[in-house]
Amino acid sequence: MRRLNKKKALNFVKELDAFPKVPESYVETTASGGTVSVLAFTAMALLAFFEFFVYRDTWMKYEYEVDKDFTSKLRINIDITVAMRCQFVGADVLDLAETMVASDGLQYEPVIFELSPQQRLWHRTLLLIQNRLREEHSLQDVLFKNVMKGAPTALPPREDDPTHPLNACRIHGHLYVNKVAGNFHITVGKAIPHPRGHAHLAALVSHETYNFSHRIDHLSFGEEIPGILNPLDGTEKVSADHNQMFQYFITIVPTKLETYKVSADTHQYSVTERERVINHAAGSHGVSGIFMKYDISSLMVKVTEQHMPLWQFLVRLCGIVGGIFSTTGMLHSFVGFCVDVVCCRFKLGVYKPKSMSVFDGHVNSLTPLLSENAEH
Ligand SMILES: *[C@@H]1O[C@H](CO)[C@@H](O)[C@H](O)[C@H]1NC(C)=O
């Protein structure tokens, strides 16, 4: 009884066989079939090869969400050179709560404002990349992907001996501020704390020495990641007037970056800038200096690098192989059919089974008769 059931099941499975065995004698190989097969295999190999590159490629996915992290501190990374002596300038941050943030993280280093030829070249290249970045946004993806390979956006050191007097001041380092809007500024005189905000001791500095020409080599927020270019990196401003005010209005967007190489909490920003000459007589009031007002967006961008999963790659490979195989098979038989039809119609006049044409030579005496009959 059991054996019978087993046999039935086996028969059933046999019936399901989609690959029935064809006896060898039924299989005929032809030259055209061989050619088509070679073409099909070449196409398969090529497409599979290219598909592999698609599989290896990655892309960036952007998502937006509300930034819920408001307790952590925001780090500001600065590297600015101002065309004034270090003892005359001071940099600090005031945040929205009017509390002065300790700026001990900043170092003042006397340097020369003019760049050496090699530094100039580096600077020009940086500006060139910045321009391209503004036009072609997909470049940003490339930068994100190669984040660890990139060179840091810091000016290379001078290669020549400084013969000039050190007439400029490079202010660099980092600060931690509260995650609220604020104002980072560089003005004349060192800042001194004051019960209501702070003041800069500027009385001792002559107006003739004022020169707020500056170069921003680096300005970023959050974790410092080499290889990422920030919008203000490379900005250079030369002022013709002693009393000039430079303002940058910065909107910071928290960005979570997750690539296959690195995962980091960083910040991107956009900036608008304005500059004007301070002239109290002409009604243009203010304080000369460099002011950077920043505000933090409540939206966060999540950038993740993505990749085609392996199963999808395998499915696509199967699609390529199977699709080409059956398509070329169909094309081959279709072309064969067409050739048959054309041959029979124009050469022989009437339809004849394929096997007959093989004996053409022998049945020559018969065919003319037949075709003539058909024509009349
Ligand atoms: C400020 O310094 C820069 C660079 O040294 C110079 O080109 C510019 O003429 C100076 N401006 C003033 C008003 O002295």
The ligand as an SDF file (V2000), in Angstrom:
LIG
                    3D

 14 14  0  0  0  0  0  0  0  0999 V2000
   45.0820   95.2350    4.3620 C   0  0  0  0  0  0  0  0  0  0  0  0
   46.0130   94.1830    4.1330 O   0  0  0  0  0  0  0  0  0  0  0  0
   45.9920   93.6590    2.8390 C   0  0  0  0  0  0  0  0  0  0  0  0
   46.9450   92.4900    2.7960 C   0  0  0  0  0  0  0  0  0  0  0  0
   48.1480   92.7740    3.3680 O   0  0  0  0  0  0  0  0  0  0  0  0
   46.3000   94.7250    1.8160 C   0  0  0  0  0  0  0  0  0  0  0  0
   46.2700   94.2080    0.5270 O   0  0  0  0  0  0  0  0  0  0  0  0
   45.3130   95.8650    1.9610 C   0  0  0  0  0  0  0  0  0  0  0  0
   45.6450   96.9260    1.0920 O   0  0  0  0  0  0  0  0  0  0  0  0
   45.2790   96.3490    3.3890 C   0  0  0  0  0  0  0  0  0  0  0  0
   44.2280   97.3440    3.5290 N   0  0  0  0  0  0  0  0  0  0  0  0
   44.3820   98.5070    4.1380 C   0  0  0  0  0  0  0  0  0  0  0  0
   43.2130   99.4090    4.2170 C   0  0  0  0  0  0  0  0  0  0  0  0
   45.4560   98.8550    4.6020 O   0  0  0  0  0  0  0  0  0  0  0  0
  1  2  1  0
  1 10  1  0
  2  3  1  0
  3  4  1  0
  3  6  1  0
  4  5  1  0
  6  7  1  0
  6  8  1  0
  8  9  1  0
  8 10  1  0
 10 11  1  0
 11 12  1  0
 12 13  1  0
 12 14  2  0
M  END
$$$$
